[in-house]
Amino acid sequence: MVAPQPLAVSAAGLSERRAALTLIEAVLVHGRPLEEGTLDPGLDPALRAAALRRAAATLRRLGQIDALLDGFLKKNPPGRVRNILRLASAELLLGRVPAHAAVDLAVRLAAADRRLAHLKGLVNAVTRRVAREGPAIWARQDGAEFVWTAPMRAAIAAAWGEAAARAMARAHLDPPPTDLTLRDPESAAHWAGRLDAELLPTGSLRLARPGQVSALPGHDAGAWWVQDAAAAIPARMLGAVSGVRVLDLCAAPGGKTLQLAASGARVTALDISPHRLERVAENLRRTGLSAEIVAADALEWRPAAGFDAVLLDTPCSATGTMRRHPDLPHRRGALDLAPLIALQDRLLDRAWRWVGPGGRLVFATCSLLPEEGEARAAAFLARSPDAEPFTADIPGLEPGWLRDGMLRLRPDYWPERGGMDGFFAAAFQRRR
């Protein structure tokens, strides 16, 4: 298992914590995705990356932290004070930050806000108690019990069993590793050495010490892009795509578009969000790859001609990526699958219309719930007599992960390597 990286105190410690607090409040107060929290545009990229790591660490263990803090508080403090205490607790219990530094920075954060300055004594007292008594309490807690909401835990257990649900919860406790997909797979040994990375069986590189991604060798030259090892597999389920026309539906942020383009496909990348497509275009420029980019609603868009292959990564509950996006459980209410399932079915049927004879379609979701994966694939086959499962040869997969054209990946797979995102994908071929 990949060990959590120490969160060292930086020279600009207060600015870094202030930025982390801003990100935490963007999620908990405003319901924004963690990576879209608004920070000072002039903030140093290294400080920004460190603040993001601190905020993510806090949100990943938020339930566990709150349970501990509740034992030290007589009443619930103002929201910002609680968030300061949460951030300091994460540093004290997870980040290996010296107690005096974490306490001092938390007090300074409170003192800097005129509305909260009178509560800096409370912040000082509570953070000192966390430093003194917190580690023993933390060691007695079962962190896996705090990962999911009760309904989510019940849904996961119903799908995969209690033992698997606990294993997946444990996989969510640690920060996920950073995986890279190479533009040129033949260069894997070279970049594994340059980046001190592990070459995974499926061809992805897994970094031991990622740090600031944009500062790593090969980034500016476009030799690779960040993409979880699980997310890199569905595009390969289309089989050989060199020279063929491929549509990447719901394409942003673009990892699969880059994979297909690097494999020689003539790619059309479609997404409903022009803003998110900017990132796709940016990565295409950085890697020197090309694709046609289309901003449109897939349910309304009409292509001029069909495609040899379509990759459809549909909107879903994203339950498979919560370890990588620890903000998700905190900015969503009750899990309502009905509208997502209806959309997935509509997108599947629409995408299938554009697949020519002998062509292929891969349907993917980053969900742990069979209702959004296996059940959708089975329903599609039942109503599509001209579709049949297709299984490509993908080296490196463990036995049982890919059967009859259907792929199931879970966070508790590869535990000795640091796990992976949860993913489902199914490949279909149109009968000639």
Phi and psi in degrees as a GROMACS rama.xvg file:
@    title "Ramachandran Plot"
@    xaxis  label "Phi"
@    yaxis  label "Psi"
@TYPE xy
-73.171  125.526  VAL-2
-76.2167  142.931  ALA-3
-59.2189  139.256  PRO-4
-79.3696  137.999  GLN-5
-60.1582  138.834  PRO-6
-96.4908  87.0675  LEU-7
-71.5035  150.622  ALA-8
-72.517  126.145  VAL-9
-93.6558  166.894  SER-10
-62.8156  -31.2738  ALA-11
-102.468  50.0943  ALA-12
-56.8697  -43.5555  GLY-13
-67.2304  -41.885  LEU-14
-62.3421  -38.5943  SER-15
-65.7154  -43.7201  GLU-16
-68.9468  -37.011  ARG-17
-62.4284  -40.838  ARG-18
-66.106  -41.1343  ALA-19
-62.8729  -40.1502  ALA-20
-62.9834  -40.1793  LEU-21
-60.2257  -42.2883  THR-22
-67.1416  -42.2286  LEU-23
-61.0633  -43.2119  ILE-24
-70.7761  -30.0205  GLU-25
-60.0765  -37.5478  ALA-26
-76.8462  -53.4144  VAL-27
-78.367  -29.0587  LEU-28
-97.9904  -42.044  VAL-29
-106.598  -5.51703  HIS-30
69.3992  24.1148  GLY-31
-89.5288  151.828  ARG-32
-59.5608  145.519  PRO-33
-55.374  -44.5148  LEU-34
-75.7257  -6.07477  GLU-35
-105.664  8.74762  GLU-36
-62.3856  138.967  GLY-37
-83.087  120.495  THR-38
-120.158  163.717  LEU-39
-55.9275  120.258  ASP-40
-60.5783  -20.2433  PRO-41
-86.519  -0.132614  GLY-42
-65.6187  134.127  LEU-43
-55.805  135.551  ASP-44
-55.563  -35.6158  PRO-45
-67.561  -40.2668  ALA-46
-66.3024  -38.5358  LEU-47
-61.2933  -45.553  ARG-48
-63.7945  -40.1011  ALA-49
-66.6949  -40.5864  ALA-50
-62.7278  -40.719  ALA-51
-63.3329  -39.9105  LEU-52
-64.8816  -41.4539  ARG-53
-65.4281  -44.3339  ARG-54
-62.9787  -42.9514  ALA-55
-64.0319  -41.1425  ALA-56
-62.1238  -39.286  ALA-57
-66.349  -46.2715  THR-58
-68.6908  -33.5477  LEU-59
-62.7677  -35.0306  ARG-60
-111.928  24.8602  ARG-61
-59.6051  -45.5106  LEU-62
-61.9534  -40.9309  GLY-63
-68.1222  -41.2136  GLN-64
-63.327  -44.476  ILE-65
-62.8224  -38.9752  ASP-66
-61.932  -38.3064  ALA-67
-69.7365  -46.1055  LEU-68
-63.249  -35.5509  LEU-69
-59.3381  -26.8217  ASP-70
-75.7079  -13.1949  GLY-71
-108.395  -2.95226  PHE-72
-115.98  132.705  LEU-73
-79.6481  -30.5511  LYS-74
-148.676  161.153  LYS-75
-71.6819  123.783  ASN-76
-78.8357  172.583  PRO-77
-53.7608  151.806  PRO-78
-52.5834  -44.14  GLY-79
-67.1004  -36.7237  ARG-80
-63.4975  -44.0887  VAL-81
-61.1439  -39.1056  ARG-82
-68.1385  -35.2014  ASN-83
-62.863  -43.9577  ILE-84
-64.6416  -38.6437  LEU-85
-61.9624  -46.7027  ARG-86
-62.0588  -46.6424  LEU-87
-63.9807  -38.7909  ALA-88
-63.7971  -41.6003  SER-89
-60.4657  -40.9345  ALA-90
-66.2785  -40.672  GLU-91
-71.003  -36.3577  LEU-92
-98.1729  -21.1885  LEU-93
-122.211  -32.4456  LEU-94
-92.083  -4.67356  GLY-95
59.1658  32.4683  ARG-96
-85.7002  134.448  VAL-97
-54.0666  140.02  PRO-98
-57.1063  -44.0049  ALA-99
-62.5888  -35.5364  HIS-100
-70.679  -46.0558  ALA-101
-63.5468  -42.3102  ALA-102
-64.8516  -46.8466  VAL-103
-61.3824  -43.3807  ASP-104
-68.0086  -36.6039  LEU-105
-64.8217  -43.351  ALA-106
-63.2122  -40.6754  VAL-107
-66.8285  -34.9588  ARG-108
-62.6803  -43.6875  LEU-109
-67.3606  -42.9051  ALA-110
-65.2948  -27.0126  ALA-111
-72.7339  -15.2263  ALA-112
-102.908  114.275  ASP-113
-56.5943  -31.607  ARG-114
-72.3656  -19.6534  ARG-115
-114.489  -3.88033  LEU-116
-55.3917  -33.9224  ALA-117
-71.129  -9.22549  HIS-118
-103.417  7.59745  LEU-119
-65.0641  -27.6274  LYS-120
-64.675  -40.361  GLY-121
-62.2894  -46.2841  LEU-122
-59.7751  -43.3656  VAL-123
-61.1785  -47.7431  ASN-124
-64.8184  -44.4732  ALA-125
-69.7159  -44.387  VAL-126
-65.0997  -33.4352  THR-127
-65.7548  -38.1225  ARG-128
-67.3707  -39.1663  ARG-129
-61.0558  -43.6193  VAL-130
-63.4572  -36.9233  ALA-131
-85.5169  -45.6901  ARG-132
-106.218  -18.8851  GLU-133
-60.8045  -44.5827  GLY-134
-57.0067  -39.4774  PRO-135
-68.0299  -40.4116  ALA-136
-65.7654  -44.0531  ILE-137
-57.2006  -41.859  TRP-138
-66.0927  -28.4594  ALA-139
-82.7596  -22.0633  ARG-140
-70.1411  151.206  GLN-141
-98.5635  95.4797  ASP-142
-55.8787  -32.8516  GLY-143
-63.9438  -23.6032  ALA-144
-71.2855  -14.7543  GLU-145
-105.932  3.01349  PHE-146
-70.7806  -48.2828  VAL-147
-115.687  160.818  TRP-148
-68.2668  162.174  THR-149
-58.9073  -44.6501  ALA-150
-62.6032  -38.1196  PRO-151
-67.2026  -43.1744  MET-152
-60.3677  -41.9948  ARG-153
-63.1573  -40.5169  ALA-154
-66.1449  -42.3618  ALA-155
-65.3728  -44.186  ILE-156
-65.0978  -38.3044  ALA-157
-63.9391  -33.911  ALA-158
-78.9423  -41.0001  ALA-159
-124.562  -4.94842  TRP-160
96.293  157.324  GLY-161
-62.6868  -43.1199  GLU-162
-62.8258  -44.3212  ALA-163
-66.8807  -37.9575  ALA-164
-61.7746  -41.5061  ALA-165
-66.7909  -40.4552  ARG-166
-63.1819  -40.4553  ALA-167
-67.8978  -38.1521  MET-168
-62.7061  -43.1649  ALA-169
-62.3686  -35.7919  ARG-170
-65.284  -22.1472  ALA-171
-82.9768  -9.95737  HIS-172
-74.4155  -30.6011  LEU-173
-102.122  151.6  ASP-174
-58.644  137.509  PRO-175
-72.1971  152.253  PRO-176
-69.3201  165.314  PRO-177
-100.322  121.881  THR-178
-108.361  148.69  ASP-179
-125.24  143.492  LEU-180
-106.787  132.326  THR-181
-88.1975  140.715  LEU-182
-64.0198  -39.2516  ARG-183
-118.668  101.012  ASP-184
-57.9105  -24.7447  PRO-185
-67.8865  -15.4154  GLU-186
-93.4294  13.5341  SER-187
-58.247  -46.1925  ALA-188
-63.0202  -40.3679  ALA-189
-60.6856  -50.1193  HIS-190
-75.0973  -27.7467  TRP-191
-61.203  -40.0097  ALA-192
-70.0595  -45.5651  GLY-193
-62.3331  -36.5735  ARG-194
-101.336  4.21538  LEU-195
51.6711  51.7805  ASP-196
-115.111  157.115  ALA-197
-91.3911  131.495  GLU-198
-85.6742  111.539  LEU-199
-75.7571  157.32  LEU-200
-56.5986  -29.3608  PRO-201
-87.4689  0.245609  THR-202
104.195  -11.8269  GLY-203
-74.2623  157.956  SER-204
-103.555  136.283  LEU-205
-116.362  121.219  ARG-206
-82.5014  137.436  LEU-207
-78.6907  -39.0859  ALA-208
-136.174  85.6526  ARG-209
-66.8503  -48.1933  PRO-210
60.7443  -146.38  GLY-211
-78.7116  109.73  GLN-212
-59.2558  -41.9638  VAL-213
-67.18  -13.1927  SER-214
-96.94  -0.386648  ALA-215
-77.4554  150.783  LEU-216
-56.9946  137.007  PRO-217
91.7926  -12.5575  GLY-218
-65.8605  -55.5166  HIS-219
-66.4078  -26.5086  ASP-220
-81.9428  -4.91414  ALA-221
70.6253  29.093  GLY-222
-74.398  -16.6302  ALA-223
-159.968  170.472  TRP-224
-143.668  156.015  TRP-225
-75.819  128.608  VAL-226
-164.413  122.798  GLN-227
-56.2257  145.726  ASP-228
-56.8886  -35.7006  ALA-229
-67.8865  -42.3042  ALA-230
-67.6679  -17.9864  ALA-231
-83.184  -8.07006  ALA-232
-85.042  -41.2988  ILE-233
-54.4735  -39.3207  PRO-234
-61.9359  -31.4795  ALA-235
-74.9949  -15.2836  ARG-236
-72.5157  -12.1223  MET-237
-74.0523  -13.6812  LEU-238
79.7682  -157.524  GLY-239
-66.0378  130.035  ALA-240
-126.939  5.05182  VAL-241
-59.1336  124.627  SER-242
82.0852  -2.57689  GLY-243
-101.445  159.057  VAL-244
-84.7996  121.849  ARG-245
-125.574  134.05  VAL-246
-103.647  124.143  LEU-247
-102.82  103.544  ASP-248
-90.527  140.058  LEU-249
57.9977  53.9617  CYS-250
-76.2304  -32.47  ALA-251
-64.4292  142.806  ALA-252
-85.2793  -0.342799  PRO-253
109.934  2.9275  GLY-254
-58.4681  -41.1122  GLY-255
-74.0188  -33.1267  LYS-256
-59.3931  -44.938  THR-257
-63.5625  -42.7745  LEU-258
-57.4116  -48.0038  GLN-259
-65.4079  -42.7654  LEU-260
-63.8757  -40.5947  ALA-261
-66.342  -24.4414  ALA-262
-85.9015  2.50764  SER-263
94.9226  6.96545  GLY-264
-75.934  154.441  ALA-265
-93.7068  100.557  ARG-266
-100.331  137.004  VAL-267
-110.961  119.81  THR-268
-104.658  115.928  ALA-269
-116.544  135.478  LEU-270
-151.183  152.82  ASP-271
-77.3078  -17.1928  ILE-272
-104.147  107.953  SER-273
-59.5726  -35.7349  PRO-274
-62.5488  -45.6547  HIS-275
-70.6065  -28.4539  ARG-276
-69.3882  -21.0531  LEU-277
-60.8762  -36.4279  GLU-278
-68.1672  -37.491  ARG-279
-60.9913  -47.4609  VAL-280
-62.1597  -40.406  ALA-281
-61.9278  -43.4489  GLU-282
-70.8682  -32.4303  ASN-283
-63.1304  -43.1452  LEU-284
-63.084  -43.1209  ARG-285
-64.9243  -37.3171  ARG-286
-89.9965  -8.53165  THR-287
73.772  19.2899  GLY-288
-98.6535  165.343  LEU-289
-132.331  147.56  SER-290
-160.782  151.331  ALA-291
-79.6897  130.301  GLU-292
-109.388  129.384  ILE-293
-129.699  123.641  VAL-294
-96.5793  109.368  ALA-295
-165.494  162.383  ALA-296
-84.6982  119.818  ASP-297
-60.187  -24.6268  ALA-298
-78.7066  -11.2457  LEU-299
-117.927  -24.0727  GLU-300
-66.1821  142.924  TRP-301
-127.792  110.646  ARG-302
-71.9877  155.217  PRO-303
-70.007  -26.9361  ALA-304
-150.165  166.984  ALA-305
-76.1401  -176.033  GLY-306
-129.326  156.357  PHE-307
-75.6139  -28.5565  ASP-308
-153.549  148.983  ALA-309
-132.769  133.766  VAL-310
-112.333  119.114  LEU-311
-118.411  105.534  LEU-312
-103.922  93.54  ASP-313
-79.7906  156.2  THR-314
-57.1424  142.951  PRO-315
-156.721  -172.437  CYS-316
-69.803  -15.5851  SER-317
60.2167  23.7146  ALA-318
-64.1952  -21.2099  THR-319
-78.7509  -12.8056  GLY-320
-114.335  15.9211  THR-321
-66.1923  -26.8653  MET-322
-68.9084  -29.5657  ARG-323
-88.7529  -21.8943  ARG-324
-126.972  74.7069  HIS-325
-67.8119  -5.12065  PRO-326
-77.366  -22.7267  ASP-327
-54.9094  -48.665  LEU-328
-64.5935  -20.2221  PRO-329
-96.79  -5.67522  HIS-330
-123.144  14.4556  ARG-331
-126.203  144.991  ARG-332
-84.1486  -142.437  GLY-333
-62.1732  144.909  ALA-334
-74.9196  110.136  LEU-335
-112.638  99.7614  ASP-336
-82.5745  -22.525  LEU-337
-54.112  -51.9915  ALA-338
-66.4983  -31.6506  PRO-339
-67.5657  -43.9564  LEU-340
-62.3582  -42.5545  ILE-341
-61.0349  -42.075  ALA-342
-66.2847  -41.9353  LEU-343
-60.1668  -43.1706  GLN-344
-64.4658  -41.5348  ASP-345
-65.4819  -42.1985  ARG-346
-67.0148  -39.6334  LEU-347
-59.3685  -48.6608  LEU-348
-64.0792  -40.0073  ASP-349
-68.1384  -43.2924  ARG-350
-62.1955  -36.6545  ALA-351
-63.9129  -30.4953  TRP-352
-60.7643  -28.1219  ARG-353
-93.4151  2.61807  TRP-354
-93.2078  122.687  VAL-355
-77.3425  172.458  GLY-356
-54.8542  131.681  PRO-357
77.67  -4.53651  GLY-358
-78.3436  171.11  GLY-359
-127.363  150.829  ARG-360
-131.289  131.319  LEU-361
-113.881  124.823  VAL-362
-105.89  128.481  PHE-363
-136.777  147.19  ALA-364
-141.873  143.675  THR-365
-92.4044  57.6575  CYS-366
-122.844  147.051  SER-367
-91.7097  -4.30126  LEU-368
-96.7878  121.795  LEU-369
-57.2514  -27.2728  PRO-370
-58.4774  -28.7546  GLU-371
-99.5065  2.73399  GLU-372
-130.747  -93.1955  GLY-373
-53.2653  -42.4855  GLU-374
-67.0416  -36.1763  ALA-375
-69.3014  -40.2198  ARG-376
-65.2929  -42.6451  ALA-377
-64.4675  -41.1316  ALA-378
-65.4472  -38.0704  ALA-379
-64.1364  -44.6082  PHE-380
-62.6651  -37.025  LEU-381
-65.9302  -31.151  ALA-382
-103.494  7.09626  ARG-383
-129.011  82.1548  SER-384
-64.2309  -17.1403  PRO-385
-92.1749  9.62799  ASP-386
-111.491  142.861  ALA-387
-139.102  150.413  GLU-388
-61.4354  147.282  PRO-389
-130.882  132.115  PHE-390
-122.162  116.22  THR-391
-86.9993  158.747  ALA-392
-85.7292  111.047  ASP-393
-121.577  104.782  ILE-394
-63.7627  148.416  PRO-395
97.1599  -10.4146  GLY-396
-77.8459  142.938  LEU-397
-72.6332  149.727  GLU-398
-56.6518  134.374  PRO-399
95.1263  -16.6164  GLY-400
-69.3283  -35.177  TRP-401
-125.234  114.596  LEU-402
-137.723  133.293  ARG-403
50.3006  42.1044  ASP-404
78.4603  4.12747  GLY-405
-115.982  130.743  MET-406
-111.22  131.747  LEU-407
-129.398  121.791  ARG-408
-123.018  147.411  LEU-409
-137.872  156.948  ARG-410
-61.4396  -24.7923  PRO-411
-86.595  2.1085  ASP-412
-77.8605  149.594  TYR-413
54.6731  46.8622  TRP-414
-60.1442  -33.9689  PRO-415
-69.5897  -15.7241  GLU-416
-104.382  -4.7468  ARG-417
107.949  9.79706  GLY-418
76.376  -167.365  GLY-419
-160.599  169.995  MET-420
-71.0611  158.109  ASP-421
-84.3658  132.096  GLY-422
-147.981  148.515  PHE-423
-127.087  142.382  PHE-424
-149.98  147.696  ALA-425
-136.817  137.424  ALA-426
-111.673  135.559  ALA-427
-128.13  148.947  PHE-428
-123.963  137.983  GLN-429
-79.0276  130.095  ARG-430
-63.544  143.509  ARG-431
